[in-house]
């Protein structure tokens, strides 16, 4: 059963509530953290293939990706891995 229903208004909130088991009032702040971790994952992969493993401790802490619309302002993020 499709709970998210991307074609209906409110899909973003339903996505986070159903996939991450949070409440609707937590969505905005939580989504920022998921998006940041997702971008960190991209950076980790690129660093791994171009410079070697940037961190053996880093991992993506979620099972699902962020809603695509939440990948905004990623150019403002500073990503640094502990060596």
N, C-alpha and C positions, 0 to 999 in steps of 0.2 A: 504494500500500500504506500503510495506516495504522500508523505506528510508535508513535505516542503512546498510542493505545487509552485514551481518557479513562475508560472504564467499568472499567478494571482498576487495582488498586493500583500505585503507582509512576509514574503518568502524568505528574506534575509533573517528576520527574527525567528521564524519557524525553523530555519536551517540550524541556527546556533542552539536553540532550545532543544531540538530533537537530537542533534549530533553530539553536543557537548554537555547535555544534561544541566543546563543553567536556567535561570529564570529570565523572563523577558526584560526586566529592568537591569539586568547585568550585561546585556548583549553589547552595547556600545563600547564599554571599557574592555570587556573580554575580547572582543573582536580585534582591538588594537594589539593586544598581546599575542594573539594567534597570528596575525599578519606579520608582526615583527619576527616572531620565531620562524615563520615560513621564509621570509626574506633572508634571515640568518642561514637557513638551510641552503638556499641558493648560493649564498656567499661561501659557505663551507665547501660545497661541491666544487665550485669554481676554483677556490684556493687549493683544494685537494689535488685537482688535476693539473693545475698550472704551477704550483709551488710546493706541493707536498701537504701532508696532513696538518691543518692549522690547529687542531685540538683533538685529542683522543677522548676528552671528557664531554664534548658537546653532543647533544642529541635533540631531535625534534620531539617535544614533550606531548604532542597530540596525535590522535589517530587520524584526524581529518584535516584537510586544508581549509584555509579561511575562505569566506565568500569572496569571489573575485572583485566585487565592488569595494572591498575593504583594503585592497592593495593600492592605496592612494598615499601620496606624500612619502614614498619610500626613498626618494632622493635625499630626504632630510635625516635618514637614519645613519648612525655611526655604528658600524659592526666591527667588533674586535674580539678575537678569540684568545683565551688564556693559553699560553704555550707550556 
